[in-house]
Amino acid sequence: MKTLFVISLPRSLSTLVYHVARLSLSLNEPTWTSDGEILNNDRYIQNNGKRNDNGIKYTRLEKEPELFKRLSDFLDQVTTRQGFIYKDVVHPFVVSHWLKSGDMNVLKIKRPLADVAYAMMAKQWFYPAAAADERENIEDAVIQGLIMAEDAIDRVPGETIDYDILVQDENIVTRALARLYPGESVLPMGFIDDEFRQECRPVLERRKTDPYKRIEEKFYMQKNNYFQYQGE
C-alpha cells in the first residue's frame, strides 16, 4: 500500500487525523519520533533536552537554499514509499516541494488561519515568523508566515479535510482515505464523543471575541496583499 503523508498547519487536529488514518489503513509509523513527525527533531526519541520550539522550522528555499536541500535529502533517505504514514506541521515549504513527486498519497487538513494564529500565539509558538520577509512585528510576521505556508500546502495534490467539518463529522476522514485508496478496506474510526464536543466548543466560541476578530482582520488584509503580489 502506498505510503501516506499528512500535512497541515499547526493546531489543526493533525495528530488525531494521523492516528485515525494510521489505524484505519493499518499503516506503519516511525518509532523514533512521535506522531509521525519526521522533520521535527523536538520529537525525536534521542532528544533529552528542551522539547518546545527547539528545532529549526519553516525553512524556505529562497532564504536558506542549502538547508532546504539538506532537509529534502533527509526526507529522501529516511522515508519508506510503501506501508508507512508520516506527518508534518513544522516544515510546510520543504514538505510541499518534496511531495510534488507524487510518490506518496497526501492528506491535508485546512483550518481557518485566524484559528491557527490565535492558538499558536497563545502558546507563544512564533516559529512561522521564520518564513516571513519582515520580522519587525512578531504577530505580523507569524501571520505572513502562515499565509505563505497555507499557500504552499494548497498547491500539493491530495485530499483535503476541512477542519470545521472534521469537528462535526468524523466520517470525513474515512471518505478522504477511501478516495486516496480505492479498493482498499478503510476501517471507520470514531472519535467524536461528549468529551470531544466539550473541548471543541470553547475553541469555536473564541471566534466571536474581539482579539480573534482583530487577528482575522489582519489576515484578510495581509492575504489580499500577498496574492496581489503573487499576481493571483
N, C-alpha and C positions, 0 to 999 in steps of 0.2 A: 504494500500500500504506500502511495506517495506521502512523503513527509509533509506535515502541516506546520505553518508558521503563523502565529497570532501576533498582530501588531496593532498598537493604538497609542493614543496619548495617555499619560499617567492618570490615575484616579478614575478609570473608566470601566471598572469591574473586569479588567483583563485577566486577573488571576482566577476569578470564578469561571470565566468563559474558557480559559486554558484547561482547567481541570475537568470541566464538563465535557469539552471536546476530547480530551485525553481518554476519559473513561468511556465515552460514547463510542469511540472507534478503537479502543484497546491499543492505543499508541504508546510507545516507549518514551520516557523522559530522561534527560541527562541528570545523573545522580550527583554530579559535582557542583551543581548550583541549585537554587530554589526556584520553583515555579517556572522553570524553563528559560530563565533569563541568562542567556549565554554571553551577552555583551555587558552585563552589569557585574563588575567584579566586587561590588559591595555584598553580593550574594554568594560568592564562591565559598565552598566548604573550607578552603585553606585560609580564608580571611579571618584572622582572630582579632582584628582591630576595630576601628570605627566603621559601622555599617550603614551610616546615613549620609548619602551625598558625598562619599569619599572619592569615588572613581570619576574618570573622565566621561562626560556625557555631551550629547548634542553637537557632535563634531560635524562640521560642514566641509565639503570638498574645496570650496572657494577660499576658505580661511586656513585650513590645515590639510593640504593635499597629501603629504607624506603619511600623517597619522590616519587619514581616511583610507588610504590604500592598505596600510598595515591592518587596520580593523577589518577591511574586506577580505584580506588574505586569511586572517584569523577565522572568519566565518567559513571560508573555503575549506580550511584544514580541520575544523572541529565538528562540522555538521555531517549528518548521515542523510542521504537522499530518500531513503525508504524506511517507513515504520516508526518514525520519531515525531515528536512535537516540540516546538520551541516557541519562545515568546520574547518580545522586546517592547519596552516603553521609554528607553533612555538614549537610543541612537537611531532616531527615525530617518535621518538623511542617509546614513550608511546602509541601513537595512532596506530602505525603499529602493535605493540604487542597486543593491546586490540582488534583491528578489526579482528584478525585472527579467532575469534569465528564464524564468518560468519553470525552474527545476523543482519547485515546491508549490503546494497549494497554499493560498493565503486567505486568512480570515481576519477581517478588520472590524474594529469597534469604533463607532463615531459618536462622540458625546459633545454637547454644546461647549464651545471654547470658554465661555464665561464660567461654566461649571468647573472646568478643569483648572483654570487660573485661580478661582476662588479657593478651591480645595488645596491646591499646591501652595499658595501663598499663606494660607492659614497654618500650614506645616513648615513654613519657611523653606520650601523647596524652590529655589530660584534658578536651577540649572538650565532651563530653556533660554535664559538670557545669554548663555554662551554662544548661541547661534545668531544673536542679533547684531546688526551693524552699528547701532548706537546703544551705549550702556550707561548713559548719564543718569537716567531714571530707571531704577531696577524693575519697577512694575511695568513700565512701558517696554522695557527690554524683554521681560518674560512674555508679555502679550505678543510682541513681534516674533519671538522665537516659536511660540505655539502656533501662530498663523502660518509661518513657514513650514513647520513640521506637519501640520494638518494637510497642507497643500502637497507635500511630498508623499504622504501616505495615500492621499486620494488618487494619486497617479499610478499606484501599483494595482495591477489586475488582481481581482479576487472577490470574495463575497464580503459584503458589509452588513454589520449588525447595528441597528440604531439603538442607542442607549435608552432612550425614552420608551421604546417598545420592549426592550430587554427586561426592564424592571417590572413590566406588567405581564409579559408573555414569555415564559421560559422555553416554549417550543420554537422560538425564533432561532435558537442555536441549532436544534435538530434539523430544521428546514434548511438552514445555510449549509450545514455539513452534508445533507443529502444531495444538495446541488453540487458541492465540491467533489463528492464521492458517489456518483451514480452507480447503482448496482451493488454497493456495499451495505452491509447491515449497520444501521446507526441506532444505537440504544438510547432511547429518551432518558434524560436525567433531570428529575425535578429538583428545584432549589427554591422556589417561591413558597414561603410559608408565613405565618404571622410574624415571626421574628424578623424575617427579611423585609416585610412590608413596613414594620415599625422603624427599622433602620433607614429605609428609603424615604419615609415621609418627611422628616425634617430636612433632608438633603434637597428634596424638591421644593419644599416650602421656602427655602432661603432665596429662591429666585424672585420672591416678592419684596425682598428687603432693599433698602436704598444702597448699601455697599455693593450688592450684587448688580443692581441696575447701573451703577456708576462704571463698574468693570465691563458690563455688557455694552455700554455706550462707547467705551474706549475701543473695544473690539470692532464695533461697527465702523468707527472712523478709520482705524488702522487697516482694517481689511479692505476698505474701499481704496485707500492709498496704495496698499500692496498690489492689488490686482490691476489698478491703473498703471502702476509702474511696470508690471509684468506684461502689459498690453492685452489684458483679457477683459 
